[in-house]
Amino acid sequence: MKQMTTISTNNKRIAKNTFALYFRQILVMLVSLYTVRIVLDTLGVEDYGLYTVVAGVVTMFSFLSGVMATASQRYFSFELGRGNLEQLKKIFNLTILIYALISILILLLSETIGLWFVSNKLVIPLGRESSAMWVYQFAVISFLFTIMTTPYMAMIIAREDMKIYAYMSIVDVSLRLGIVFLLRLISWDKLQLYGLLILAVTVITTSIYRTICLRKYKECKFSFFWDKKLFKEITSYSGWHLFGNIAYICKNQLINILLNQFFGPAIIAARGIATSVSQAITSFSQNFSTAIRPQIIKNYAANQKEAMLQLMFRGAKITYLLMYLFVLPLILEMSLILKLWLTTPPEYVVIFTQLVLLTALAESIAYPIMTAVQAIGKVKMYQLTIGIVSILLNLPVSWMILRMGAPPYSVAIVGLIATFILVIIRLFLLRRLMDYSIRSFIKIVLIPVCIISILSAILPVIVYYNLEQGIFRLCIVTILSIISIAVCSYFIGLNKEERQKTREVIVKYFHSKKKGLNFKKEV
């Protein structure tokens, strides 16, 4: 009985956190997309592409902070699941020291290898070399501030205090909206000004995050702590995540550099816009994944493996369906949407965006699987396999087909195929780490989402091919997509128990609304 009450409380917390994150994401997405449009218009296609690829060189070193971010969240959530707050404080203090060491290492790499690469290997338009170097230095400093924010963000997520995370995202995006207006008001080199303003936003948000955590969480008050054994444990766990993060870099930043070598900065602008759209949409599905992540880890720490598996299966299914809710109408109407958004979209941006969205959709189903692996902690074989396979499937193949004369968007096709293969590999790797049924995952998750994806697309596709392009068709396709996915998800995606809970929530919602209306009438 106690376990049932705990599960119910956890489900309410997940729903509450998901709602907070969705509220944040709607505003963030709208402002972000508007910001991209104005920045592109102000900088121009070439300078926007140049900023993307130059700042991307710095981001290449994010694999060092990325591995620690994953480790931090895992260890914080694990100790919270065990209720060991003293150990949590020790881990946080040790994590801060590790991040400081990473910052020094990234600064050295950025000012040696990174600086040499930008100066000698990137294709930079004539006369823009000085601006590119300024942007690079601003990006380095900005990235260092971002690194030192990560442990505080990890603690907020581990504590499941998503309101702070949501509000801070709104602050961040509001400041970035202010950049748009300052770009037009201040008379200076727009590319350099944009890099400087992004740095200013990063410094402000970093300071706010740190202040909030210091006031709210006792374990975030830093005091020097050193434990050689714990240091080895955390760095060993993080080290194996290194391969997964390097694979991510290959899939994103190195592909940008590859396209820069073959086609120049203008193509990077098209891929950069596609990535911005994908990140905005992906964040919606990741909100749910972020909300359930601490619970998956805490269930494993509390030895509640059955609850952990149920949450993983349900999370994979719902994460995908939430993503598909946006992806289906966007893919069908991408051409019109980009024309309305950007007025004159860069070449190849439509096909790039469609392929990147499909890749993000396929990848979304794997988020809870990744979290389950992190909870178990035995990441050596998993990260080695995923990292090596991902690198081999992305970078060398993309380079070869581009050398053969393939169009720029072919790298996105390679990425999509690689993602499908990696999802299957992840299922088998998790099976080696814990006792669960791949057949059950296929039956409960993969088969339903495939059927829903096909059936829910029928009506929107029919309308798409039978009406002329325009706002009316866009509205009809969007409405039909949402209704079709919602209906198919209810009858095919949910089991009997989940349908019953959904009905109870809906009835309770409308009942409360009805009571509110009756109260107003009486008053």
BATORZA-207142 format. One record per residue (C-alpha): residue in three letters; residue number from 1; y negated, z negated, x. Coordinates in steps of 0.2 Angstrom, whole numbers, plus 5000, padded with zeros to 4 digits. Layout:
REM residues N
 residu num   yy   zz   xx
    ALA NUM    Y    Z    X
...
END
This chain:
REM residues 523
 residu num   yy   zz   xx
    MET   1 5000 5000 5000
    LYS   2 4988 4996 5014
    GLN   3 4992 5012 5023
    MET   4 4988 5022 5007
    THR   5 4972 5013 5005
    THR   6 4968 5017 5024
    ILE   7 4972 5035 5021
    SER   8 4961 5036 5005
    THR   9 4947 5028 5015
    ASN  10 4949 5040 5029
    ASN  11 4949 5055 5017
    LYS  12 4933 5049 5009
    ARG  13 4925 5047 5026
    ILE  14 4930 5065 5031
    ALA  15 4923 5071 5015
    LYS  16 4907 5062 5018
    ASN  17 4905 5067 5036
    THR  18 4909 5085 5031
    PHE  19 4896 5085 5017
    ALA  20 4883 5078 5030
    LEU  21 4887 5092 5042
    TYR  22 4887 5106 5029
    PHE  23 4869 5100 5023
    ARG  24 4864 5101 5042
    GLN  25 4872 5118 5045
    ILE  26 4864 5127 5030
    LEU  27 4847 5123 5037
    VAL  28 4852 5126 5055
    MET  29 4860 5143 5051
    LEU  30 4845 5149 5041
    VAL  31 4832 5144 5054
    SER  32 4843 5150 5068
    LEU  33 4845 5167 5061
    TYR  34 4826 5169 5057
    THR  35 4822 5163 5075
    VAL  36 4834 5176 5083
    ARG  37 4825 5190 5073
    ILE  38 4807 5184 5078
    VAL  39 4812 5181 5096
    LEU  40 4821 5198 5097
    ASP  41 4805 5206 5090
    THR  42 4794 5197 5102
    LEU  43 4804 5199 5118
    GLY  44 4810 5216 5114
    VAL  45 4829 5222 5115
    GLU  46 4829 5223 5134
    ASP  47 4821 5206 5138
    TYR  48 4832 5198 5125
    GLY  49 4847 5205 5133
    LEU  50 4840 5200 5150
    TYR  51 4838 5182 5144
    THR  52 4855 5182 5137
    VAL  53 4864 5187 5153
    VAL  54 4853 5177 5165
    ALA  55 4855 5161 5156
    GLY  56 4873 5165 5154
    VAL  57 4876 5164 5172
    VAL  58 4871 5146 5172
    THR  59 4882 5143 5156
    MET  60 4896 5150 5167
    PHE  61 4896 5133 5175
    SER  62 4898 5124 5158
    PHE  63 4917 5123 5161
    LEU  64 4914 5108 5171
    SER  65 4904 5098 5158
    GLY  66 4915 5106 5144
    VAL  67 4931 5098 5151
    MET  68 4923 5081 5152
    ALA  69 4916 5083 5134
    THR  70 4934 5086 5127
    ALA  71 4940 5071 5138
    SER  72 4926 5059 5132
    GLN  73 4929 5062 5114
    ARG  74 4948 5060 5116
    TYR  75 4946 5044 5125
    PHE  76 4932 5037 5115
    SER  77 4942 5040 5098
    PHE  78 4958 5034 5106
    GLU  79 4951 5017 5110
    LEU  80 4942 5016 5093
    GLY  81 4959 5019 5085
    ARG  82 4967 5005 5095
    GLY  83 4952 4994 5092
    ASN  84 4949 4990 5110
    LEU  85 4930 4990 5111
    GLU  86 4929 4982 5129
    GLN  87 4940 4996 5136
    LEU  88 4928 5009 5126
    LYS  89 4913 5002 5135
    LYS  90 4922 5003 5152
    ILE  91 4927 5021 5149
    PHE  92 4909 5026 5143
    ASN  93 4901 5019 5159
    LEU  94 4914 5028 5170
    THR  95 4911 5044 5160
    ILE  96 4892 5043 5164
    LEU  97 4896 5042 5182
    ILE  98 4907 5057 5181
    TYR  99 4894 5067 5172
    ALA 100 4881 5062 5185
    LEU 101 4893 5069 5199
    ILE 102 4896 5085 5188
    SER 103 4877 5087 5187
    ILE 104 4875 5087 5206
    LEU 105 4889 5099 5208
    ILE 106 4882 5111 5195
    LEU 107 4865 5110 5203
    LEU 108 4873 5115 5220
    LEU 109 4883 5129 5213
    SER 110 4868 5136 5203
    GLU 111 4856 5136 5217
    THR 112 4869 5145 5229
    ILE 113 4882 5156 5221
    GLY 114 4873 5158 5204
    LEU 115 4856 5162 5213
    TRP 116 4864 5174 5224
    PHE 117 4873 5183 5210
    VAL 118 4857 5184 5199
    SER 119 4847 5191 5214
    ASN 120 4860 5204 5220
    LYS 121 4873 5208 5206
    LEU 122 4864 5208 5189
    VAL 123 4856 5224 5183
    ILE 124 4838 5219 5180
    PRO 125 4825 5231 5175
    LEU 126 4812 5236 5188
    GLY 127 4797 5224 5188
    ARG 128 4806 5210 5179
    GLU 129 4814 5202 5194
    SER 130 4802 5188 5195
    SER 131 4803 5184 5177
    ALA 132 4822 5184 5178
    MET 133 4821 5171 5192
    TRP 134 4809 5160 5182
    VAL 135 4821 5161 5167
    TYR 136 4836 5156 5178
    GLN 137 4828 5141 5185
    PHE 138 4822 5135 5168
    ALA 139 4840 5138 5162
    VAL 140 4847 5127 5176
    ILE 141 4836 5112 5173
    SER 142 4839 5114 5154
    PHE 143 4858 5114 5157
    LEU 144 4857 5099 5168
    PHE 145 4849 5089 5153
    THR 146 4862 5096 5141
    ILE 147 4876 5089 5152
    MET 148 4869 5071 5152
    THR 149 4867 5072 5133
    THR 150 4886 5076 5131
    PRO 151 4893 5058 5132
    TYR 152 4881 5052 5119
    MET 153 4886 5066 5107
    ALA 154 4904 5062 5110
    MET 155 4902 5044 5106
    ILE 156 4893 5049 5089
    ILE 157 4907 5060 5085
    ALA 158 4920 5047 5090
    ARG 159 4911 5034 5079
    GLU 160 4911 5047 5065
    ASP 161 4893 5044 5062
    MET 162 4889 5062 5057
    LYS 163 4873 5059 5049
    ILE 164 4865 5056 5066
    TYR 165 4873 5072 5072
    ALA 166 4867 5081 5057
    TYR 167 4849 5075 5058
    MET 168 4848 5078 5077
    SER 169 4853 5096 5074
    ILE 170 4839 5098 5061
    VAL 171 4827 5091 5074
    ASP 172 4833 5103 5087
    VAL 173 4832 5119 5076
    SER 174 4815 5114 5069
    LEU 175 4809 5113 5087
    ARG 176 4816 5130 5091
    LEU 177 4807 5136 5075
    GLY 178 4791 5130 5083
    ILE 179 4795 5141 5099
    VAL 180 4794 5156 5088
    PHE 181 4776 5152 5083
    LEU 182 4771 5147 5101
    LEU 183 4778 5163 5108
    ARG 184 4765 5173 5097
    LEU 185 4751 5161 5100
    ILE 186 4751 5159 5119
    SER 187 4746 5174 5130
    TRP 188 4759 5173 5145
    ASP 189 4774 5182 5150
    LYS 190 4785 5181 5135
    LEU 191 4801 5180 5144
    GLN 192 4796 5166 5155
    LEU 193 4787 5157 5141
    TYR 194 4803 5157 5131
    GLY 195 4813 5150 5145
    LEU 196 4801 5136 5147
    LEU 197 4800 5132 5129
    ILE 198 4819 5131 5127
    LEU 199 4818 5119 5142
    ALA 200 4805 5108 5133
    VAL 201 4816 5107 5117
    THR 202 4831 5102 5128
    VAL 203 4822 5088 5136
    ILE 204 4815 5081 5119
    THR 205 4832 5081 5110
    THR 206 4841 5074 5126
    SER 207 4829 5059 5125
    ILE 208 4831 5056 5107
    TYR 209 4850 5056 5108
    ARG 210 4850 5044 5122
    THR 211 4838 5032 5113
    ILE 212 4847 5032 5097
    CYS 213 4864 5028 5105
    LEU 214 4857 5014 5116
    ARG 215 4850 5006 5101
    LYS 216 4865 5009 5089
    TYR 217 4880 5006 5100
    LYS 218 4882 4992 5112
    GLU 219 4895 5001 5122
    CYS 220 4882 5014 5127
    LYS 221 4871 5002 5137
    PHE 222 4875 5008 5155
    SER 223 4881 4996 5168
    PHE 224 4890 5001 5184
    PHE 225 4909 5001 5182
    TRP 226 4922 5008 5194
    ASP 227 4941 5009 5191
    LYS 228 4950 5020 5203
    LYS 229 4965 5022 5192
    LEU 230 4955 5025 5176
    PHE 231 4945 5038 5185
    LYS 232 4960 5047 5191
    GLU 233 4967 5047 5173
    ILE 234 4952 5054 5165
    THR 235 4949 5067 5179
    SER 236 4967 5072 5179
    TYR 237 4966 5074 5160
    SER 238 4950 5084 5162
    GLY 239 4956 5094 5176
    TRP 240 4970 5103 5166
    HIS 241 4957 5107 5152
    LEU 242 4948 5116 5166
    PHE 243 4959 5131 5164
    GLY 244 4955 5132 5145
    ASN 245 4936 5132 5148
    ILE 246 4937 5145 5162
    ALA 247 4946 5156 5149
    TYR 248 4932 5153 5137
    ILE 249 4920 5158 5151
    CYS 250 4930 5174 5154
    LYS 251 4930 5178 5136
    ASN 252 4911 5176 5134
    GLN 253 4899 5175 5149
    LEU 254 4910 5186 5161
    ILE 255 4912 5199 5148
    ASN 256 4893 5199 5146
    ILE 257 4891 5202 5165
    LEU 258 4904 5215 5164
    LEU 259 4895 5224 5150
    ASN 260 4879 5222 5160
    GLN 261 4887 5231 5175
    PHE 262 4893 5246 5164
    PHE 263 4879 5248 5151
    GLY 264 4864 5237 5156
    PRO 265 4854 5223 5146
    ALA 266 4852 5233 5130
    ILE 267 4871 5231 5125
    ILE 268 4870 5213 5130
    ALA 269 4857 5211 5116
    ALA 270 4869 5218 5103
    ARG 271 4883 5207 5108
    GLY 272 4871 5192 5109
    ILE 273 4866 5195 5091
    ALA 274 4884 5196 5086
    THR 275 4888 5180 5095
    SER 276 4873 5171 5086
    VAL 277 4879 5177 5069
    SER 278 4897 5171 5073
    GLN 279 4891 5154 5080
    ALA 280 4881 5151 5064
    ILE 281 4896 5155 5053
    THR 282 4909 5147 5064
    SER 283 4899 5131 5063
    PHE 284 4903 5129 5044
    SER 285 4922 5129 5047
    GLN 286 4920 5118 5063
    ASN 287 4910 5105 5053
    PHE 288 4926 5101 5044
    SER 289 4936 5102 5060
    THR 290 4923 5090 5068
    ALA 291 4925 5078 5054
    ILE 292 4944 5077 5055
    ARG 293 4945 5077 5074
    PRO 294 4943 5058 5076
    GLN 295 4955 5055 5062
    ILE 296 4969 5065 5070
    ILE 297 4967 5056 5087
    LYS 298 4965 5039 5079
    ASN 299 4981 5042 5068
    TYR 300 4991 5047 5084
    ALA 301 4984 5031 5093
    ALA 302 4989 5020 5079
    ASN 303 5007 5029 5079
    GLN 304 5004 5037 5062
    LYS 305 5012 5053 5067
    GLU 306 5016 5059 5049
    ALA 307 4998 5057 5043
    MET 308 4992 5066 5059
    LEU 309 5003 5081 5055
    GLN 310 4998 5081 5037
    LEU 311 4980 5081 5042
    MET 312 4983 5095 5055
    PHE 313 4991 5106 5043
    ARG 314 4978 5103 5029
    GLY 315 4964 5105 5042
    ALA 316 4970 5122 5049
    LYS 317 4972 5129 5031
    ILE 318 4955 5123 5025
    THR 319 4946 5127 5041
    TYR 320 4951 5145 5040
    LEU 321 4947 5146 5021
    LEU 322 4930 5139 5023
    MET 323 4927 5152 5037
    TYR 324 4934 5166 5027
    LEU 325 4922 5162 5012
    PHE 326 4908 5168 5023
    VAL 327 4917 5181 5034
    LEU 328 4923 5192 5020
    PRO 329 4906 5197 5012
    LEU 330 4898 5198 5029
    ILE 331 4910 5210 5036
    LEU 332 4909 5221 5021
    GLU 333 4890 5221 5020
    MET 334 4886 5219 5038
    SER 335 4876 5235 5040
    LEU 336 4864 5231 5026
    ILE 337 4863 5213 5031
    LEU 338 4858 5217 5049
    LYS 339 4845 5230 5042
    LEU 340 4837 5217 5031
    TRP 341 4837 5204 5045
    LEU 342 4832 5214 5060
    THR 343 4824 5229 5052
    THR 344 4830 5240 5067
    PRO 345 4846 5233 5074
    PRO 346 4851 5238 5092
    GLU 347 4865 5251 5094
    TYR 348 4883 5244 5092
    VAL 349 4877 5228 5084
    VAL 350 4886 5231 5067
    ILE 351 4904 5234 5075
    PHE 352 4901 5220 5088
    THR 353 4897 5208 5074
    GLN 354 4911 5213 5063
    LEU 355 4924 5211 5077
    VAL 356 4917 5195 5084
    LEU 357 4918 5187 5066
    LEU 358 4936 5192 5064
    THR 359 4940 5184 5081
    ALA 360 4931 5168 5076
    LEU 361 4941 5168 5059
    ALA 362 4958 5170 5068
    GLU 363 4953 5157 5081
    SER 364 4947 5144 5067
    ILE 365 4965 5141 5062
    ALA 366 4969 5134 5079
    TYR 367 4956 5121 5080
    PRO 368 4966 5106 5073
    ILE 369 4981 5112 5084
    MET 370 4970 5110 5099
    THR 371 4964 5092 5093
    ALA 372 4983 5087 5091
    VAL 373 4986 5092 5109
    GLN 374 4971 5082 5115
    ALA 375 4977 5067 5105
    ILE 376 4994 5068 5113
    GLY 377 4986 5069 5130
    LYS 378 5000 5079 5139
    VAL 379 4989 5094 5142
    LYS 380 4995 5101 5159
    MET 381 5007 5114 5152
    TYR 382 4997 5118 5137
    GLN 383 4980 5122 5147
    LEU 384 4989 5131 5161
    THR 385 4998 5143 5149
    ILE 386 4983 5145 5137
    GLY 387 4971 5147 5152
    ILE 388 4981 5160 5162
    VAL 389 4986 5170 5147
    SER 390 4968 5171 5140
    ILE 391 4961 5176 5156
    LEU 392 4974 5190 5159
    LEU 393 4972 5196 5141
    ASN 394 4953 5197 5141
    LEU 395 4944 5200 5158
    PRO 396 4956 5212 5167
    VAL 397 4961 5222 5151
    SER 398 4942 5224 5147
    TRP 399 4938 5230 5164
    MET 400 4952 5243 5164
    ILE 401 4947 5250 5147
    LEU 402 4929 5251 5152
    ARG 403 4933 5260 5168
    MET 404 4943 5272 5157
    GLY 405 4927 5276 5147
    ALA 406 4930 5265 5132
    PRO 407 4914 5261 5121
    PRO 408 4906 5244 5123
    TYR 409 4913 5236 5108
    SER 410 4931 5239 5114
    VAL 411 4930 5222 5124
    ALA 412 4928 5214 5106
    ILE 413 4944 5222 5101
    VAL 414 4953 5216 5116
    GLY 415 4946 5198 5112
    LEU 416 4953 5199 5094
    ILE 417 4970 5205 5099
    ALA 418 4971 5191 5112
    THR 419 4966 5178 5099
    PHE 420 4980 5182 5088
    ILE 421 4993 5181 5102
    LEU 422 4985 5164 5108
    VAL 423 4987 5156 5091
    ILE 424 5006 5160 5091
    ILE 425 5007 5153 5108
    ARG 426 4998 5137 5104
    LEU 427 5011 5134 5090
    PHE 428 5026 5135 5102
    LEU 429 5017 5124 5115
    LEU 430 5013 5110 5102
    ARG 431 5031 5111 5097
    ARG 432 5036 5106 5115
    LEU 433 5024 5091 5115
    MET 434 5029 5083 5098
    ASP 435 5042 5085 5085
    TYR 436 5035 5096 5071
    SER 437 5042 5111 5062
    ILE 438 5034 5128 5066
    ARG 439 5043 5135 5050
    SER 440 5033 5121 5040
    PHE 441 5017 5127 5048
    ILE 442 5020 5145 5044
    LYS 443 5025 5140 5026
    ILE 444 5011 5128 5022
    VAL 445 4997 5136 5032
    LEU 446 5000 5154 5038
    ILE 447 5008 5162 5023
    PRO 448 4996 5155 5010
    VAL 449 4980 5160 5020
    CYS 450 4987 5178 5023
    ILE 451 4991 5180 5005
    ILE 452 4974 5173 5000
    SER 453 4965 5184 5013
    ILE 454 4973 5200 5005
    LEU 455 4972 5196 4987
    SER 456 4954 5189 4987
    ALA 457 4948 5205 4996
    ILE 458 4954 5217 4983
    LEU 459 4939 5216 4970
    PRO 460 4925 5215 4983
    VAL 461 4932 5230 4992
    ILE 462 4934 5240 4976
    VAL 463 4915 5236 4972
    TYR 464 4910 5240 4990
    TYR 465 4918 5258 4989
    ASN 466 4912 5261 4971
    LEU 467 4893 5256 4972
    GLU 468 4879 5263 4982
    GLN 469 4873 5252 4997
    GLY 470 4859 5240 4991
    ILE 471 4854 5223 4986
    PHE 472 4863 5224 4970
    ARG 473 4880 5228 4978
    LEU 474 4877 5215 4991
    CYS 475 4875 5202 4978
    ILE 476 4890 5207 4968
    VAL 477 4901 5208 4983
    THR 478 4896 5191 4989
    ILE 479 4898 5183 4971
    LEU 480 4915 5191 4969
    SER 481 4921 5186 4987
    ILE 482 4916 5168 4984
    ILE 483 4925 5167 4966
    SER 484 4940 5177 4972
    ILE 485 4943 5166 4988
    ALA 486 4940 5150 4978
    VAL 487 4952 5155 4964
    CYS 488 4965 5161 4976
    SER 489 4963 5145 4987
    TYR 490 4965 5134 4972
    PHE 491 4981 5142 4965
    ILE 492 4989 5147 4981
    GLY 493 4981 5137 4995
    LEU 494 4983 5120 4987
    ASN 495 4999 5111 4983
    LYS 496 5001 5101 4967
    GLU 497 4994 5085 4974
    GLU 498 4979 5093 4981
    ARG 499 4975 5103 4965
    GLN 500 4976 5086 4955
    LYS 501 4964 5078 4967
    THR 502 4952 5093 4966
    ARG 503 4952 5092 4947
    GLU 504 4949 5073 4948
    VAL 505 4934 5076 4959
    ILE 506 4927 5090 4948
    VAL 507 4929 5080 4932
    LYS 508 4921 5064 4940
    TYR 509 4907 5075 4946
    PHE 510 4903 5082 4929
    HIS 511 4906 5066 4920
    SER 512 4893 5057 4931
    LYS 513 4881 5072 4928
    LYS 514 4883 5070 4909
    LYS 515 4880 5051 4910
    GLY 516 4864 5054 4919
    LEU 517 4858 5066 4906
    ASN 518 4862 5055 4892
    PHE 519 4853 5040 4901
    LYS 520 4838 5051 4903
    LYS 521 4838 5056 4884
    GLU 522 4839 5037 4879
    VAL 523 4825 5033 4890
END
